[in-house]
Amino acid sequence: MLRIPCPYCGPRDETEFHYGGQAHIPYPADPDALDDAAWAEYLFVRDNPKGPWAERWSHSGGCRRWFNVIRDTATHKVISSYEAGEPRP
Amino acid sequence: MTRLASGGSRIDRGATVRFTFDGREMGGLRGDTLASALLADGVRGAWRSIYHGRPRGIVGIGPEDPCALVQVTHDGISEPMLRATEVELVEGLAVASLAGRGRLVPDSAPPHRDKRHVHCDVLVIGGGAAGCAAASAAAAGGARVILAERTPVLAAEVAPAEELQVLTRTAAVGAYDDGYVVLAQRDRLWHVRARRVILASGAVERTVAFAGNDRPGVMLASAAAAYVERYAVAPGSTAVLFAADDSGHAAAEVLERAGVGIAAVADARDGAVVCGTEGGDALSAARIRSGGDVWSVPCDLLLVAGGWNPSLELWTQAQGTLRWDEARAAFLPDEAPDRWTVVGAANGTRDPATGVAEGAAAGAAAAEASGFPAGPNGHVPPATAGTGRPPLALFAVEPEEGEGWDGHYLDLQRDATVADLHQAVGAGLRSPEHVKRFTTIGTANDQGRTSGVLTLGVLAGLLGAEMGSVHPTTHRPPAVPVPFSLLAGRDRGVLSDPVRTTAIHSWHEAHGAIFEDVGQWKRPWYYPRGDEDMDAAVLRECRAAREGVAMMDASTLGKIDVQGPDAAEFLNRLYTGDFAKLGTDRCKYGILCTADGMLFDDGVHMRVADDRYLVTTTTGNAAAVLDWFEEWLQTEWPELRVHCTSVTEQWATVAVVGPRSRDVLAALAPELDVSAERFRFMDIRDADVAGMRARVARISFSGELAYEINVPAWEGLAMWEAVWAAGEPHGITPYGTETMHVLRAEKGYVIVGQETDGTVTPQDAGLAWMIAKGKHDFVGKRSHRRIDAMREDRKQLVALLPEERLPEGAQLVLEEGGPMVGHVTSSYDSAALGRPFCLALLAGGRGRNGETVLVPLIDRVVRAEVADPVLYDPEGARRDGA
């Protein structure tokens, strides 16, 4: 079980959190301007790297705030966390 | 009997313990395990193997034993699939031998089991000499240390320390990320988060594959010696030793000192092997081969010393890696998991003194790494190469002339032999993971402790591969079997999930309601009168709602208070409708889509002020919708000034439904103008109702004139009783969720989660009219323009008029044997229509009005006519009252 550093509450057990998939996939500014392929890219296509990647977590059993985590998908090591809206470090 | 006259470090000769085994009365000593007591009583081949039905006996002394499975009943609690080697003998134990498969006893008393969640600085797994040294050193400087030992006894002294907790009878069963380890004590499950973990789990001796190596009397040499030393039990009177490792000779010496005759020694390093066994239910001779000769040596005990496997299940669970060490003929730890250290025999260290020094050094280092002063730690002497001869990596012994490999057992619990491995390789399997699944080797409850490395060795030989290139299969928790009752702890029965009830629940109970679970809520399903069954009750309740007046507890609907200057903009971005245009004190039906355009939730929302809405959700989705709101607010639109608060439990809601509902409300709220002109459909009024301050909304989920009276939860019961009393002259009838479902289905209203399943768009569900035309965007809007969303043959909501009532979920076809084109989502008998009807999703359904579809059931095919989903009052004439 991961130990996740909530930027607001500190390190907590994974069971307090809810997973939110890949981070930094913003809702398109004008969905209507996108063709079907570009819209499908937003909806369905996500990276699947081996190594560090940015993902979203919500501290649903705590402060209920969303934030981002850099985690190594091969080792599960949590490298850092930062507030939603901040750029990837 | 074979209890020795002296010795036995764990037994108390003064205390006899009575138990039964397969119905026979027996006696052991306090401190015995079931296995040691059985061996002391001369029990040998008491077990039968699961597939081959072969006699089996005790092989090992711990969780590695693959054969001696028992069902144990004590104090009314019956537990299947325990290992005789690990069951501590207590008075009155009733034991039954198992042939590889246990049986849950449904009327067994539930054991009282519980959980603890703890943090520590250093967790030491294993109370052998190295583990005890590690715990002493780690705790000396004040660090919080937990020492977990699987058996009842530590192997060495541990220096007492204030923050040291010693847990015996406690097996580490799961290792997870970031120092998280789960320990199984007998009646308590420990969730431990440790800064540092020291693994001192020891090593397990392995056997060798030779013909008849499963016969009762064939034992691991170290186990036989340990039965002598710990329990003063000699597992035989005449032994043969088959060794590929020096440890076998040491074990034989222990037995010899206890008076067991050593009839022969076959050391594979000298070219002598045991190639077969003789006997029936028990061993009578070992067949030894040396040079070109084969001969039989009478014996009742065959000691096998095939080398040592470090116990690294938890190491690999925690993502540590392994490497094959040719000199030590073992898989040893390689790269350590973050926070983990391994010491002693688990580290491949065979010399006990070196293991102790390793443990002490690791304990001190772990304490320091956690910020505590290192206690007096041991100096690690240079690793001794060992005074004896190196072990031989021996896995299988060639069969005798003319014999096959089908008596060479690899996994005794799965009855899998070298012949099965030949078959797997012959079928083209190469990877140990594939071989494991093909042969089932290592999948029994001993987790392949004796068979895993042995199988790899034989496999490498068959493939002509280096041992180091064949990787052990992945270990997964639990490392030793854990009863479900321990994992469940107190989370069983009424404590397994919270039960939510409304403020009016006691009234429903008192009036005979039958309840339905909706999420965690208990909702009245129907209220039978006399000996009515559900169908009769629902028909009566429906008639009351359509013809007179009826009432329902609607308190479980999710309610979210959405406040802030940007509340209207926020709801407009999420819901398909236009909530900015909604006037204050008005309501509007809203539907929510996920970004892929699929229906997610719906509800009627009230605008109670310019900057404040009361949003309702379906009962089951209340938490999910609030999460959805928060996610968009926090991650996409942090600039919106909006706050969302769950108020589901703060409001109680009484729905008053039917043509007479206006009369009931008028009686309760004489100052409220309830006329159709002044209190319109979808209007909200704050009013004094039965002396309580209430918010009344004219909302209908039935097509009838209806009102929903909302009061603070603490007044819910009083309001319900007031409505009940005021409705009495009109014969007001309480109704439950089933009637609600029928009434709404007659009107073609969908229930999210019943008509929808995450693949249904609003257009599919006939809700295109709910999508605001003027809005630039809402979540999901773009998806409705995808080619797939616009296919005309998508499954669309229709009503069906079948010849008979259909089961929900029934499949629809156009012709017998044809492909499935849809399914029934809701099915009821209708009092108003006087017939059964369904809602269904049907491919291209809206274009099939009037057509007939077929519904194949198990023994017949039912015909059904396709109709518009609104079967009752399609003009909406009843909304203002009849």
HADDOCK unambig.tbl for C-alpha pairs under 7 A between the chains (distance, minus, plus):
assign (segid A and resid 1 and name CA) (segid B and resid 176 and name CA) 5.28 0.50 0.50
assign (segid A and resid 1 and name CA) (segid B and resid 177 and name CA) 4.96 0.50 0.50
assign (segid A and resid 1 and name CA) (segid B and resid 180 and name CA) 6.23 0.50 0.50
assign (segid A and resid 2 and name CA) (segid B and resid 177 and name CA) 5.29 0.50 0.50
assign (segid A and resid 2 and name CA) (segid B and resid 178 and name CA) 6.04 0.50 0.50
assign (segid A and resid 3 and name CA) (segid B and resid 178 and name CA) 6.26 0.50 0.50
assign (segid A and resid 27 and name CA) (segid B and resid 636 and name CA) 6.95 0.50 0.50
assign (segid A and resid 31 and name CA) (segid B and resid 782 and name CA) 6.01 0.50 0.50
assign (segid A and resid 32 and name CA) (segid B and resid 782 and name CA) 5.98 0.50 0.50
assign (segid A and resid 36 and name CA) (segid B and resid 786 and name CA) 6.05 0.50 0.50
assign (segid A and resid 43 and name CA) (segid B and resid 596 and name CA) 6.51 0.50 0.50
assign (segid A and resid 66 and name CA) (segid B and resid 634 and name CA) 6.65 0.50 0.50
assign (segid A and resid 66 and name CA) (segid B and resid 635 and name CA) 6.99 0.50 0.50
assign (segid A and resid 84 and name CA) (segid B and resid 635 and name CA) 6.14 0.50 0.50
assign (segid A and resid 85 and name CA) (segid B and resid 635 and name CA) 6.95 0.50 0.50
